[in-house]
Amino acid sequence: MDPIIILGISLALLFNFSNGLNDAANAIATIVATKALTPLQAVLLAGVFNLLGPLLFTTAIAATIGKGIVDPSFLTPALILMALLGAVIWVLATSLLGIPVSSSHALIGGLLGAGIAGAGAGAVLWPSSTMVAQTLTFGLVGIVLGAIVTGAFAYRKGEFKPWNLLVGGLIGLTAAIPLAIATGFLKISGILAVVLFIFVSPTLGFIVAFVFGTAVVRTFRNYAPRRLTGTFRNLQVFSGSLQAIGHGGNDAQNAMGIITAMLLAGGLISEFAVPLWVILASSLAISTGTLLGGWRVIDKMANKITRIRPYQGFAASTSAGSVLSLMNVFGVPVSTTHATTGSIMGVGATRGYSAVKWGVVREILIAWFLTIPAAAIVAGACVILARSLVSGVF
């Protein structure tokens, strides 16, 4: 086997390891925050269910990563290696700083940067004008309907304010796109799906968690506080497991897609089909990273965004896990960080606007939007540097 391919596989597994290191907070932040489990118990729980996630879902996300961002005919093992390097550098740097970022988006940024630097912008699989037009149409319909419904509801209650229309439009957009995809009316893939769900997944997590959290409060409002706390601490074990399965099913496929693309580029397989050993190795790598834990990220997610009570932790984990499972079915590589952060903000907002520490949220949002371009720049620089040091490598 080509040494570059061996190095690439090793780096892909390192990437999944760093993914688990950073994203460990996603599945266990609320469990740690509410003391449903000790940090060690929570990490062990996440590690086990991260391993099971990829075995329960299809490898559609791996296919999106491996052949839906950059045209496979332009990818060489060396270019894929540089894409991985750019992504790993960004994820490790943010992990050390305690900033929760999307490992999936870092990898996509790495692929874009390496693809453009190595083969030009034409190597990227840009969305068609028809796909963009259809997406805009469904998005606008959702915005208009959401604004009308929310505005009418607020007016009827005598609480109408102009910002109700903005909130309603955002809710309508968030609901319309996944609904159109689920019903088959909208078919999006590749870069467009990734960029779109940067906005949709955290908002969807926020809305689902807010509604679910509010419903839980109203349903159990007459329960004694001590009984309520004990009940939902136990339930959090199950909701955290659901979230870890969704995380593993989505993020573990990053390395699967890259390794399979590298095997295809190196001529070791004839079609894009993820081998079983790749599934197992990628799952094990992300689980190992989760077991070691990214404790600074966990602290920020668990304690810095909002104060979480057990019933809110249950609502946040269940909401985030449901959103991730839905995206796994769609085959969209979304950020588990985005979905989880949105869900935590959603349950926090059930106590009012001031319950959420928006300064911390702002810091996280900036990191989200920087991830794809930053990883692309780092990967592109790696390609340029490698080309200057080793002639004929690309």
C-alpha positions, -999 to +999 in steps of 0.1 A: +000+000+000+012+035-009+029+052+022+007+083+015-024+062+018-012+046+050-004+081+064-038+094+052-057+066+069-038+072+101-045+110+099-082+103+092-084+082+124-065+109+143-091+134+130-119+112+143-100+110+176-098+148+178-134+149+168-143+128+199-120+149+220-137+182+210-173+169+206-173+148+238-191+178+253-220+174+229-234+142+243-225+146+280-226+184+287-261+184+301-255+152+321-224+167+337-241+200+343-270+185+362-248+159+380-269+130+366-236+112+362-201+119+373-178+132+345-161+098+342-194+079+340-207+104+314-177+101+292-178+063+294-215+064+284-208+087+254-179+065+243-199+033+242-229+048+223-206+068+199-193+034+189-228+021+183-240+050+163-224+043+129-235+007+131-272+017+134-273+042+105-264+041+068-231+054+054-249+082+034-230+109+053-197+092+045-207+093+008-214+130+011-180+137+026-161+114+002-177+123-031-202+151-026-179+181-019-150+177-044-152+157-076-135+124-068-118+124-102-097+154-090-088+139-056-055+122-051-042+106-019-019+135-014-046+161-017-069+142+007-039+141+031-036+179+030-073+183+035-071+162+066-041+180+079-059+214+076-089+200+094-069+183+122-049+215+129-080+236+132-099+211+155-069+205+178-062+243+181-098+250+190-099+221+214-069+235+232-086+268+235-118+252+248-139+264+219-166+240+206-164+239+168-178+215+141-153+188+132-175+180+102-173+215+089-136+216+095-132+185+073-154+200+046-134+232+048-102+212+045-115+194+014-125+227-002-092+243+005-071+214-007-093+209-037-092+245-049-054+249-042-046+216-059-070+214-088-088+248-090-123+259-082-137+237-109-129+206-088-156+217-063-191+203-068-210+236-066-248+233-064-268+238-096-289+269-101-320+248-101-312+234-066-305+269-053-337+283-067-358+254-053-342+259-019-348+297-019-384+291-029-392+267-001-372+289+023-392+321+014-425+302+016-415+290+051-405+325+062-438+341+049-460+314+064-441+314+097-443+352+100-481+352+092-489+325+117-468+338+145-479+374+139-516+364+139-512+343+171-495+372+189-521+397+177-549+375+189-533+374+223-529+412+223-491+409+225-481+417+190-447+433+184-427+437+151-401+412+162-427+385+164-426+385+125-389+380+126-391+351+150-420+336+131-401+338+098-371+321+114-393+293+128-410+289+094-377+287+075-363+262+100-394+240+097-399+243+059-365+231+047-363+198+067-401+192+060-395+197+022-365+173+023-384+147+043-414+147+019-391+145-011-402+179-026-367+193-021-335+174-029-303+191-018-269+177-013-232+185-010-220+220-001-255+236-002-269+212+023-239+217+046-240+255+045-278+256+049-278+234+079-252+256+096-282+278+102-310+252+103-296+226+128-289+250+158-322+268+152-341+235+149-324+223+181-334+256+198-370+254+187-375+217+195-358+221+229-378+252+238-411+236+229-402+203+246-389+220+277-420+242+280-442+211+276-422+193+303-426+223+327-463+224+322-468+187+325-448+183+357-455+216+373-473+200+403-445+176+411-424+180+442-390+196+432-370+167+448-391+140+430-388+160+397-350+162+400-346+125+407-369+114+379-352+135+352-317+127+364-324+091+357-341+099+323-310+119+313-291+087+310-314+076+282-315+109+265-277+112+267-274+078+251-297+089+222-276+120+217-244+100+217-258+075+191-267+105+169-233+120+174-215+088+165-238+081+136-230+115+121-195+125+130-179+091+129-187+090+092-162+118+086-132+096+086-152+068+069-158+091+039-122+103+037-106+069+041-129+054+015-122+083-009-085+077-004-088+040-011-108+049-043-082+075-053-054+050-048-071+024-069-075+000-040-113-002-044-133+002-077-164+020-063-173+042-034-185+016-008-173+019+028-156-014+040-166-028+073-131-024+088-133+013+080-166+016+098-152-002+129-118+017+129-135+051+125-160+043+153-133+031+176-112+063+170-140+087+178-150+066+209-114+067+222-113+105+218-146+108+237-133+085+265-103+108+270-126+138+269-122+174+260-128+188+295-124+225+287-151+222+260-173+202+283-170+229+309-181+256+284-210+237+271-222+224+305-217+255+326-211+287+306-241+290+283-269+287+309-277+271+342-293+237+334-317+217+357-323+180+352-356+184+334-339+209+310-310+186+305-333+158+295-352+181+271-319+194+256-304+160+251-336+145+237-340+174+213-304+174+201-304+136+197-336+137+177-323+164+154-291+144+148-309+112+141-331+131+116-300+145+098-284+110+098-315+097+079-312+126+054-275+119+050-266+155+058-233+160+077-244+186+103-226+198+133-234+180+165-220+211+183-245+233+166-275+211+173-265+207+210-257+243+216-290+253+200-308+228+223-291+241+254-300+277+245-336+266+238-341+250+273-324+280+289-347+304+271-377+287+287-367+307+318-365+340+299-341+359+276-317+367+305-312+331+314-289+326+284-254+340+285-254+355+251-218+367+252-206+331+254-231+322+226-216+350+205-181+336+209-193+301+198-211+315+168-180+333+156-161+301+158-188+283+138-187+307+109-149+308+109-145+270+108-150+262+071-130+292+057-103+288+084-098+251+077-099+257+040-071+283+043-050+260+065-055+231+041-048+253+010-016+265+027-006+229+034-010+221-003+011+251-014+038+244+011+040+207+002+041+215-035+070+239-029+089+213-008+082+182-029+079+186-066+054+164-085+036+153-053+002+166-067 
